[in-house]
Amino acid sequence: MSTKAQHELRIGDDVVERPRGNTIVAVRKGAVPEYAAKSKPRFGVVKDLIFKTNTRGQKIRYCLVLWDYQQTPSWHAHFRLQLRSEWDSAVAAAQASLKA
C-alpha cells in the first residue's frame, strides 16, 4: 500500500535526494570510506514540475532539478526528493532504522 507524499514541492524549493537505506558495504578496510565519499547527498533547486503517465495510467509527478554542482537540470521523481529543511530529521530516522 502506498502513502501520499508528506510534502508538495513547488518551483524554487531547495531540495535534497532522500537518504537510501539499501547500503551494501564490502568487507575490505577501505570500503566504508569509499562508500561514504560516494554517497553524499545532492542539493538543488526545483526548476519545473510535470506529470507523466505510467503504463498503468497513473500520473506520476516529476521535478526538473538543477543540482548545485551541475549546469544542466535533470528530471527526478517527486517521491525521491524532499525539502532541504527536512534533511536532518530524515537522516536521523534513516540511521535509527539501520541500527534497529
C-alpha positions in Angstrom: 0.0 0.0 0.0 1.4 3.4 -1.0 1.3 6.5 1.1 0.7 10.1 0.0 3.8 12.3 -0.1 4.1 14.4 3.1 5.1 17.5 1.1 4.3 19.1 -2.2 7.3 20.6 -3.9 7.0 23.9 -5.8 9.2 25.7 -8.3 12.1 27.4 -6.5 12.1 25.0 -3.5 15.5 23.8 -2.2 15.6 20.0 -2.3 17.8 17.1 -1.5 17.7 13.4 -2.5 16.1 11.2 0.2 18.6 9.0 2.0 18.7 5.5 0.7 18.5 2.6 3.2 19.8 -0.1 0.8 23.5 0.1 1.5 25.9 -2.7 0.8 29.4 -2.2 2.1 32.1 -4.7 1.3 34.4 -6.3 3.9 37.5 -4.5 2.7 39.0 -2.0 5.1 38.8 0.8 2.6 35.2 0.1 1.5 33.5 2.2 4.2 35.3 5.5 3.5 34.9 4.9 -0.3 31.2 4.4 0.2 30.8 7.4 2.4 32.6 9.6 -0.2 30.3 8.4 -3.0 27.0 8.6 -1.1 27.0 12.3 -0.2 23.6 13.9 -0.7 22.9 16.1 -3.7 21.3 19.5 -3.1 19.5 21.5 -5.7 16.6 23.8 -6.7 13.3 22.8 -8.4 13.0 24.5 -11.8 9.9 22.8 -13.2 7.1 20.3 -12.4 5.3 17.9 -14.7 3.1 14.8 -14.5 4.0 11.8 -16.6 1.6 8.8 -17.1 3.0 5.3 -16.4 1.9 2.2 -18.2 -1.0 1.7 -15.8 -2.3 5.2 -16.5 -1.3 6.6 -13.1 0.0 10.2 -13.1 3.5 10.4 -11.5 4.9 13.8 -10.6 8.4 14.6 -11.8 10.6 17.6 -10.9 13.3 19.3 -13.0 16.1 19.9 -10.6 19.3 22.0 -11.0 21.8 20.4 -8.7 24.4 22.7 -7.0 27.4 21.3 -8.9 25.8 21.0 -12.4 24.9 23.4 -15.1 22.2 21.3 -16.7 19.0 20.4 -14.8 17.7 16.8 -14.7 14.3 15.1 -14.2 13.7 13.2 -11.0 10.6 11.5 -9.5 8.9 13.7 -6.8 9.0 10.9 -4.2 12.8 10.7 -4.4 13.2 14.3 -3.3 12.5 16.2 -0.1 12.8 19.7 1.2 16.3 20.7 2.4 14.8 21.9 5.7 13.6 18.3 6.4 17.0 16.7 5.7 18.4 16.4 9.3 15.3 14.7 10.6 15.3 12.2 7.6 18.9 11.3 8.2 18.3 10.7 11.8 15.3 8.5 11.1 17.3 6.5 8.4 20.1 5.9 10.8 17.8 4.8 13.6 16.1 2.3 11.2 19.5 0.8 10.2 20.5 0.3 13.9 17.3 -1.4 14.8 
